[in-house]
């Protein structure tokens, strides 16, 4: 990420450099000007080189870059004018897109774009001219960001409004100015993608919206918000969920299905570590939606900011708004996927500073956490390296499991009746203790490890689509197959199979019948 150095150099003698450190939709952060005199200061040119190195350079009107040690092609004042013109064109396209809808969207109220004539220098000096030009660029860029925020808020055809002027990019692109909210020169290797999902109903695999924010060196460089039509097997909306996020079936009618959107998400994330607040839920959305569509899990590495907050802070609650407030940050529209992803970015950067970590891996290590992993046949959660009370979500043992009494009224014709069941991996639908209780209800005995008594092994951390010959398996699962090969009566099940045995329904059917 580069900030901008505004340079005034008319005569090659007195040179003023004014730094714009960061710009947001609400704030422009400047650094005071530095003035050098080449006639009296032998290090003047070296000072200019240090001030402009790694930054975009904008020349004031009438200035020249001749003789200056700048490492990029300087921008000129006309480039700011083109940014203003593109912003105005974007505003008009957004207004037209909003008006041209059967279901009317709220029209935006745009800030006025600036004019160069509004930013005349108070004093016709190198510093005065540099300051006036910096204020002009800062205001132009800020209005562009405000306009783009309005574009992103309005969903058309399953995604934010797309306008030609935005796709082609402004004259000053996002590499030139660092958003002030996340400017972070001290987080040199903090690269990740934050992600958040909203769901249509109580089944985790019913995503209806996703927000993604890409971070490089601790700074937001890109973000995206998309509507999703839930997998067909779970394509219904609960009133409770609608009350949380405001997304309705009509809003996702033209949106892509999960199986069609997944490759785009994978391409966006690329090799990044994914950070999410409650990985048990958001990564669970990915796993469950893939199960519902019968597609393989993508390969991801991920870290849970909720677990990080539990390790780093002492709070009454570790839900997103509480953590944001405790760190002195601002919370956007909670249960908007993009706003929540932005909050995850803010939390991660704030915790990295507290821990003195400049990468996600170093941050996780400083808090005694593992980076989670998921692939077609593997799932390892982002949890503390040794168990402590308050660990992440489902599948984490909290003390010794209690074997419940068997149900004397259990159906002897049930598939699990009288069998010994062992669970391995993280369950998506229930805790391990509840799973043991469900076994007891149908007359099955639960045990912690695979032995010669085991009749059923339930693998909770594998996509049903991936349980096939040659799949990568956990140690317990591999032992189960070995026992089976030696003649033991043992069946390997997915969690979907197990739920079907205890209720006579598949996982997706359970979801559609829940309220």
C-alpha positions as CSV (number, residue, x, y, z in Angstrom):
1,X,0.0,0.0,0.0
2,X,1.3,3.4,-0.9
3,X,0.4,6.8,0.4
4,X,0.7,9.9,-1.7
5,X,3.4,12.6,-1.7
6,X,2.2,15.9,-3.1
7,X,5.3,17.7,-4.5
8,X,5.6,21.4,-5.3
9,X,8.7,22.1,-7.4
10,X,8.6,25.1,-9.8
11,X,12.1,26.4,-9.8
12,X,14.2,23.3,-8.8
13,X,15.4,25.2,-5.7
14,X,12.7,25.3,-3.0
15,X,10.8,22.0,-2.9
16,X,7.8,21.2,-0.7
17,X,6.6,17.7,-0.1
18,X,3.2,17.1,1.7
19,X,2.3,13.5,2.6
20,X,-1.2,12.2,2.5
21,X,-0.9,9.2,4.9
22,X,-4.4,7.8,4.6
23,X,-7.9,8.5,3.3
24,X,-11.3,7.1,4.3
25,X,-14.9,8.1,3.4
26,X,-14.9,10.3,6.5
27,X,-11.2,11.2,7.2
28,X,-8.1,12.4,5.5
29,X,-4.9,12.0,7.4
30,X,-2.1,14.3,6.5
31,X,1.5,14.7,7.6
32,X,3.0,18.2,7.8
33,X,5.0,19.4,4.8
34,X,8.7,19.2,4.6
35,X,10.5,22.0,2.7
36,X,14.0,21.6,1.3
37,X,16.3,24.1,-0.4
38,X,18.7,22.7,-2.9
39,X,20.8,25.8,-2.8
40,X,21.7,25.6,0.9
41,X,21.1,21.9,1.9
42,X,23.4,19.4,0.3
43,X,21.1,16.6,1.4
44,X,18.0,18.2,-0.1
45,X,17.6,15.7,-3.0
46,X,18.2,12.8,-0.7
47,X,15.5,14.1,1.6
48,X,13.1,14.2,-1.3
49,X,14.0,10.7,-2.3
50,X,13.3,9.4,1.2
51,X,9.9,11.3,1.4
52,X,8.7,10.0,-2.0
53,X,10.1,6.5,-1.9
54,X,7.4,3.9,-2.1
55,X,4.7,6.5,-2.5
56,X,2.7,7.8,-5.5
57,X,3.7,11.3,-6.4
58,X,1.2,14.1,-7.3
59,X,2.7,17.3,-8.7
60,X,1.0,20.6,-7.9
61,X,-0.1,22.7,-10.9
62,X,2.9,24.2,-12.7
63,X,5.4,21.9,-11.0
64,X,7.9,19.6,-12.7
65,X,9.6,16.3,-11.7
66,X,12.7,17.1,-13.6
67,X,15.8,16.4,-11.4
68,X,13.7,14.8,-8.7
69,X,14.6,11.2,-7.6
70,X,11.0,9.8,-7.8
71,X,10.6,6.1,-8.5
72,X,7.3,6.2,-10.3
73,X,5.6,8.2,-13.0
74,X,4.2,11.3,-11.2
75,X,0.5,12.1,-11.4
76,X,-0.7,15.6,-12.3
77,X,-3.6,17.7,-11.2
78,X,-5.6,16.7,-14.2
79,X,-5.6,13.1,-12.9
80,X,-7.5,14.4,-9.8
81,X,-10.0,16.0,-12.2
82,X,-10.5,12.7,-13.9
83,X,-11.1,11.0,-10.6
84,X,-13.8,13.6,-9.8
85,X,-15.4,13.1,-13.3
86,X,-15.4,9.3,-12.8
87,X,-17.0,9.7,-9.4
88,X,-19.7,11.9,-10.8
89,X,-20.4,9.3,-13.6
90,X,-20.5,6.6,-11.0
91,X,-23.1,8.5,-9.0
92,X,-25.3,8.9,-12.1
93,X,-25.0,5.2,-12.9
94,X,-25.9,4.2,-9.4
95,X,-29.0,6.5,-9.5
96,X,-30.1,4.9,-12.8
97,X,-29.5,1.4,-11.5
98,X,-31.6,2.1,-8.3
99,X,-34.4,3.7,-10.3
100,X,-34.6,0.9,-12.9
101,X,-35.9,-1.7,-10.5
102,X,-39.3,-3.2,-10.0
103,X,-38.6,-3.4,-6.3
104,X,-37.4,0.1,-5.6
105,X,-34.2,0.6,-3.6
106,X,-33.6,3.6,-1.4
107,X,-31.9,6.4,-3.5
108,X,-28.5,7.4,-2.1
109,X,-27.6,10.9,-0.9
110,X,-24.1,11.6,-2.4
111,X,-21.6,14.1,-1.1
112,X,-20.7,16.9,-3.5
113,X,-17.6,16.3,-5.6
114,X,-14.9,18.9,-5.1
115,X,-13.6,21.4,-7.7
116,X,-10.0,22.5,-8.0
117,X,-11.2,26.1,-7.8
118,X,-12.4,25.4,-4.2
119,X,-8.9,24.7,-3.1
120,X,-6.8,27.7,-3.9
121,X,-3.8,28.2,-1.7
122,X,-4.1,30.7,1.1
123,X,-0.6,31.8,0.3
124,X,1.2,31.3,-3.0
125,X,4.1,29.5,-1.5
126,X,5.4,26.0,-2.1
127,X,3.9,24.8,1.2
128,X,0.6,26.6,0.5
129,X,0.3,25.1,-3.0
130,X,1.2,21.6,-1.7
131,X,-1.4,21.8,1.1
132,X,-4.2,23.0,-1.2
133,X,-3.5,20.3,-3.7
134,X,-3.4,17.6,-1.0
135,X,-6.7,18.8,0.4
136,X,-8.2,18.7,-3.1
137,X,-7.0,15.1,-3.7
138,X,-8.0,14.0,-0.2
139,X,-11.5,15.3,-0.6
140,X,-11.9,13.9,-4.2
141,X,-10.8,10.4,-3.0
142,X,-13.0,10.6,0.1
143,X,-16.1,11.3,-2.0
144,X,-15.1,8.5,-4.3
145,X,-15.0,6.1,-1.3
146,X,-18.3,7.4,0.0
147,X,-19.9,6.9,-3.4
148,X,-18.5,3.3,-3.6
149,X,-20.0,2.7,-0.1
150,X,-23.4,3.7,-1.4
151,X,-22.9,1.3,-4.4
152,X,-22.0,-1.6,-2.1
153,X,-25.1,-1.1,0.1
154,X,-27.5,-1.6,-2.8
155,X,-27.9,-5.2,-4.0
156,X,-29.0,-5.8,-7.6
157,X,-29.0,-9.3,-9.3
158,X,-27.3,-11.0,-6.3
159,X,-24.5,-8.5,-5.8
160,X,-23.6,-4.9,-5.4
161,X,-24.4,-2.5,-8.2
162,X,-21.8,-2.9,-11.0
163,X,-21.0,0.3,-12.9
164,X,-18.7,0.7,-15.8
165,X,-16.8,3.5,-14.3
166,X,-16.1,1.5,-11.2
167,X,-14.9,-1.5,-13.0
168,X,-12.4,0.5,-15.0
169,X,-11.1,2.1,-11.8
170,X,-10.4,5.7,-10.9
171,X,-7.3,7.6,-12.0
172,X,-5.9,7.0,-8.5
173,X,-6.5,3.4,-7.7
174,X,-6.6,1.6,-4.4
175,X,-2.9,1.0,-4.3
176,X,-2.3,4.8,-3.9
177,X,-4.2,5.7,-0.8
178,X,-4.5,3.6,2.4
179,X,-7.9,3.5,4.0
180,X,-7.5,5.3,7.4
181,X,-9.5,2.8,9.4
182,X,-7.0,0.0,8.8
183,X,-3.7,1.9,8.0
184,X,-1.1,-0.2,9.5
185,X,2.6,0.3,8.6
186,X,3.6,-1.7,11.7
187,X,1.9,-4.9,10.5
188,X,4.1,-5.7,7.6
189,X,3.2,-9.3,7.0
190,X,-0.4,-9.4,8.2
191,X,-2.0,-10.8,5.1
192,X,-5.4,-12.6,5.2
193,X,-9.0,-12.7,4.0
194,X,-11.8,-12.0,6.5
195,X,-15.1,-13.8,5.8
196,X,-18.6,-13.8,7.3
197,X,-21.8,-15.6,6.2
198,X,-25.4,-15.0,6.9
199,X,-27.8,-18.0,6.6
200,X,-31.4,-18.4,5.5
201,X,-32.4,-20.7,8.2
202,X,-31.2,-22.7,11.3
203,X,-29.2,-25.1,9.1
204,X,-25.6,-23.9,8.8
205,X,-25.4,-25.0,5.2
206,X,-28.0,-22.4,4.0
207,X,-25.8,-19.4,3.2
208,X,-27.6,-16.4,1.7
209,X,-24.9,-13.7,1.9
210,X,-21.1,-13.6,2.2
211,X,-18.8,-10.7,3.0
212,X,-15.1,-10.9,2.1
213,X,-12.3,-8.4,3.0
214,X,-8.8,-8.9,1.7
215,X,-5.9,-7.5,3.8
216,X,-2.3,-6.9,2.8
217,X,0.3,-5.7,5.3
218,X,-2.5,-5.0,7.8
219,X,-4.4,-2.8,5.3
220,X,-7.7,-3.5,3.5
221,X,-7.0,-3.7,-0.3
222,X,-10.3,-5.1,-1.5
223,X,-13.7,-6.2,-0.3
224,X,-16.8,-7.9,-1.7
225,X,-20.4,-8.7,-0.6
226,X,-22.5,-11.2,-2.5
227,X,-26.0,-12.7,-2.2
228,X,-26.3,-16.5,-2.4
229,X,-29.2,-18.7,-3.2
230,X,-29.0,-21.5,-0.6
231,X,-28.5,-25.1,-1.7
232,X,-31.7,-26.5,-3.2
233,X,-32.2,-29.0,-0.4
234,X,-32.3,-26.2,2.3
235,X,-33.6,-23.4,0.2
236,X,-36.1,-21.8,2.6
237,X,-36.0,-18.7,4.9
238,X,-36.9,-18.7,8.5
239,X,-38.6,-15.6,9.8
240,X,-36.1,-15.3,12.6
241,X,-33.2,-15.2,10.2
242,X,-34.9,-12.6,8.1
243,X,-35.4,-10.5,11.2
244,X,-31.6,-10.6,11.8
245,X,-30.2,-9.7,8.4
246,X,-33.2,-8.5,6.4
247,X,-32.5,-10.8,3.4
248,X,-35.6,-12.3,1.8
249,X,-36.2,-15.1,-0.8
250,X,-37.0,-12.5,-3.4
251,X,-33.6,-10.8,-2.9
252,X,-31.7,-14.0,-3.7
253,X,-34.0,-15.2,-6.5
254,X,-31.4,-14.3,-9.1
255,X,-28.3,-15.1,-7.0
256,X,-26.0,-18.0,-7.8
257,X,-26.3,-21.3,-6.0
258,X,-23.6,-22.3,-3.6
259,X,-22.0,-24.8,-5.9
260,X,-21.7,-22.1,-8.6
261,X,-20.4,-19.4,-6.2
262,X,-17.9,-21.6,-4.4
263,X,-15.2,-21.5,-7.1
264,X,-15.3,-17.7,-7.0
265,X,-14.8,-17.7,-3.3
266,X,-11.9,-20.0,-3.5
267,X,-10.3,-17.8,-6.2
268,X,-10.8,-14.7,-4.1
269,X,-9.3,-16.3,-1.0
270,X,-6.4,-17.9,-3.0
271,X,-3.6,-18.8,-0.6
272,X,-4.7,-16.6,2.2
273,X,-5.5,-17.7,5.7
274,X,-9.1,-17.0,6.4
275,X,-10.0,-15.2,9.6
276,X,-13.6,-15.4,10.8
277,X,-15.3,-14.6,14.1
278,X,-16.5,-18.1,15.2
279,X,-14.9,-20.4,12.7
280,X,-17.1,-23.2,14.1
281,X,-20.0,-21.4,12.4
282,X,-18.6,-19.8,9.3
283,X,-16.3,-22.6,8.3
284,X,-19.2,-24.9,9.3
285,X,-21.3,-23.0,6.7
286,X,-18.8,-24.0,4.0
287,X,-18.7,-27.6,5.1
288,X,-22.4,-28.0,5.5
289,X,-23.3,-26.2,2.2
290,X,-20.8,-28.5,0.4
291,X,-22.5,-31.5,2.1
292,X,-25.9,-30.3,1.0
293,X,-24.7,-29.8,-2.6
294,X,-22.6,-33.1,-2.5
295,X,-19.4,-31.3,-3.5
296,X,-16.0,-31.6,-2.0
297,X,-14.8,-29.2,0.6
298,X,-12.3,-26.6,-0.6
299,X,-8.7,-26.5,0.8
300,X,-8.5,-23.7,3.4
301,X,-6.4,-22.6,6.3
302,X,-8.3,-20.5,8.9
303,X,-8.1,-18.8,12.3
304,X,-10.9,-17.9,14.6
305,X,-10.9,-14.4,16.0
306,X,-13.5,-15.4,18.6
307,X,-11.0,-17.9,20.1
308,X,-8.2,-15.3,19.8
309,X,-10.4,-12.8,21.7
310,X,-11.1,-15.3,24.4
311,X,-7.4,-15.9,24.8
312,X,-6.4,-12.2,24.8
313,X,-9.3,-10.4,26.6
314,X,-11.5,-10.8,29.6
315,X,-15.0,-10.0,28.6
316,X,-18.6,-10.9,29.7
317,X,-19.3,-12.0,26.1
318,X,-17.1,-12.6,23.1
319,X,-19.7,-11.9,20.5
320,X,-18.6,-9.6,17.8
321,X,-20.1,-6.3,19.1
322,X,-18.6,-6.9,22.6
323,X,-15.1,-7.5,21.2
324,X,-15.3,-4.5,18.9
325,X,-16.4,-2.3,21.8
326,X,-13.7,-3.7,24.2
327,X,-11.0,-2.8,21.6
328,X,-12.3,0.7,21.1
329,X,-13.4,0.0,17.6
330,X,-16.6,1.0,15.7
331,X,-19.2,-1.7,14.8
332,X,-21.0,-1.4,11.5
333,X,-24.4,-2.9,10.7
334,X,-24.2,-6.2,12.7
335,X,-25.5,-9.2,10.6
336,X,-24.5,-7.5,7.4
337,X,-21.9,-9.9,6.1
338,X,-19.5,-7.2,4.8
339,X,-19.8,-5.1,8.0
340,X,-19.1,-8.1,10.1
341,X,-16.1,-9.0,8.0
342,X,-14.7,-5.5,8.3
343,X,-15.1,-5.9,12.1
344,X,-13.1,-9.1,11.9
345,X,-10.3,-7.2,10.2
346,X,-10.3,-4.5,12.8
347,X,-10.2,-7.1,15.6
348,X,-7.4,-9.1,14.0
349,X,-5.3,-6.0,13.4
350,X,-5.9,-4.7,17.0
351,X,-5.0,-8.0,18.5
352,X,-1.9,-8.3,16.4
353,X,-0.7,-4.9,17.7
354,X,-1.4,-6.0,21.3
355,X,0.5,-9.2,20.8
356,X,3.3,-7.6,18.8
357,X,2.6,-10.0,15.9
358,X,3.1,-9.1,12.3
359,X,1.5,-12.2,10.7
360,X,-1.6,-14.3,11.3
361,X,0.5,-17.3,12.1
362,X,2.6,-15.3,14.6
363,X,-0.6,-14.0,16.2
364,X,-2.1,-17.5,16.6
365,X,1.2,-18.8,18.0
366,X,1.4,-15.9,20.5
367,X,-2.1,-16.9,21.8
368,X,-1.3,-20.6,21.9
369,X,-3.6,-21.4,19.0
370,X,-3.5,-23.7,16.0
371,X,-4.2,-22.5,12.5
372,X,-7.1,-24.6,11.3
373,X,-7.1,-26.7,8.1
374,X,-9.7,-28.0,5.9
375,X,-9.5,-30.0,2.6
376,X,-11.5,-32.6,0.8
377,X,-10.9,-35.3,3.5
378,X,-9.6,-33.3,6.4
379,X,-10.8,-30.9,9.1
380,X,-8.7,-29.5,12.0
381,X,-10.2,-26.7,14.0
382,X,-8.6,-23.4,14.9
383,X,-8.4,-24.1,18.6
384,X,-6.1,-23.6,21.6
385,X,-3.2,-26.1,21.5
386,X,-4.2,-27.5,24.9
387,X,-7.7,-27.6,26.2
388,X,-8.9,-24.7,28.3
389,X,-12.4,-23.9,29.4
390,X,-14.1,-21.8,26.8
391,X,-12.5,-23.4,23.7
392,X,-14.1,-23.2,20.3
393,X,-17.7,-24.5,19.7
394,X,-18.8,-28.0,18.9
395,X,-16.5,-30.9,19.2
396,X,-14.2,-29.6,21.9
397,X,-14.3,-31.8,25.0
398,X,-15.0,-29.9,28.2
399,X,-14.0,-32.3,30.9
400,X,-14.7,-36.0,30.9
401,X,-17.6,-37.3,28.8
402,X,-20.4,-38.9,30.9
403,X,-21.8,-42.1,29.5
404,X,-25.6,-41.9,29.9
405,X,-27.9,-44.7,30.9
406,X,-29.3,-46.7,28.0
407,X,-33.0,-46.1,27.1
408,X,-34.9,-49.2,28.2
409,X,-37.7,-48.3,25.7
410,X,-35.3,-48.0,22.7
411,X,-36.5,-49.7,19.5
412,X,-34.7,-53.1,19.2
413,X,-35.2,-52.9,15.4
414,X,-33.3,-49.6,15.2
415,X,-30.0,-49.7,13.2
416,X,-27.8,-48.7,16.1
417,X,-29.6,-50.7,18.9
418,X,-27.1,-52.8,20.8
419,X,-24.1,-51.5,18.9
420,X,-21.0,-49.8,20.2
421,X,-20.4,-46.4,18.6
422,X,-17.2,-44.3,18.5
423,X,-17.0,-40.7,17.2
424,X,-14.0,-39.0,15.6
425,X,-13.5,-35.5,14.5
426,X,-15.6,-32.4,15.0
427,X,-19.4,-32.8,14.8
428,X,-21.3,-30.0,13.1
429,X,-24.8,-30.6,14.5
430,X,-24.1,-31.4,18.2
431,X,-21.5,-31.7,20.9
432,X,-19.9,-35.0,21.6
433,X,-21.8,-35.4,24.9
434,X,-25.1,-34.9,23.1
435,X,-24.1,-37.4,20.5
436,X,-23.5,-39.9,23.3
437,X,-26.9,-39.1,24.8
438,X,-28.5,-39.7,21.4
439,X,-26.8,-43.0,21.1
440,X,-28.2,-44.0,24.5
441,X,-31.6,-42.9,23.5
442,X,-31.6,-45.4,20.6
443,X,-30.0,-48.2,22.6
444,X,-26.4,-47.8,21.5
445,X,-23.3,-47.7,23.7
446,X,-20.7,-44.9,23.2
447,X,-17.0,-45.3,23.7
448,X,-14.1,-42.9,23.3
449,X,-11.7,-45.1,21.3
450,X,-11.9,-47.6,18.5
451,X,-11.5,-51.2,19.9
452,X,-12.5,-54.7,18.9
453,X,-15.9,-54.0,20.5
454,X,-16.6,-51.1,18.1
455,X,-19.4,-51.7,15.6
456,X,-19.9,-48.1,14.3
457,X,-17.4,-45.3,13.7
458,X,-18.9,-41.9,13.0
459,X,-16.6,-39.5,11.3
460,X,-17.7,-35.9,12.0
461,X,-15.0,-34.0,10.1
462,X,-15.4,-35.4,6.6
463,X,-17.7,-34.3,3.7
464,X,-20.0,-37.2,2.8
465,X,-18.9,-36.6,-0.8
466,X,-15.3,-37.4,0.2
467,X,-15.9,-40.7,2.0
468,X,-14.8,-43.0,-0.7
469,X,-12.0,-45.5,-1.3
470,X,-8.6,-43.9,-1.1
471,X,-9.8,-40.9,0.9
472,X,-7.5,-39.3,3.5
473,X,-8.8,-40.5,6.9
474,X,-8.2,-39.8,10.6
475,X,-6.2,-42.3,12.7
476,X,-9.4,-43.7,14.2
477,X,-11.0,-44.1,10.8
478,X,-7.9,-45.8,9.4
479,X,-7.9,-48.2,12.4
480,X,-11.6,-48.9,11.8
481,X,-11.0,-49.8,8.2
482,X,-8.1,-52.0,9.3
483,X,-10.3,-53.8,11.8
484,X,-13.0,-54.2,9.2
485,X,-10.4,-55.7,6.8
486,X,-9.5,-58.3,9.6
487,X,-13.1,-59.4,9.7
488,X,-14.6,-57.2,12.5
489,X,-18.2,-56.1,12.1
490,X,-17.6,-52.4,12.0
491,X,-19.4,-49.7,9.9
492,X,-17.9,-46.3,9.1
493,X,-20.5,-43.5,8.9
494,X,-20.5,-39.8,8.2
495,X,-22.4,-37.5,10.5
496,X,-25.2,-37.4,7.9
497,X,-25.5,-41.2,8.1
498,X,-25.6,-41.0,11.9
499,X,-28.3,-38.4,12.0
500,X,-30.4,-40.5,9.6
501,X,-30.0,-43.5,12.0
502,X,-31.1,-41.6,15.1
503,X,-34.1,-39.8,13.5
504,X,-34.8,-41.5,10.2
505,X,-33.9,-38.2,8.5
506,X,-30.9,-36.9,6.6
507,X,-29.1,-33.8,7.7
508,X,-30.7,-31.7,5.0
509,X,-34.1,-33.0,6.0
510,X,-33.5,-32.1,9.6
511,X,-32.7,-28.6,8.5
512,X,-35.9,-28.1,6.5
513,X,-38.0,-29.4,9.4
514,X,-36.4,-27.2,12.1
515,X,-38.0,-24.0,13.3
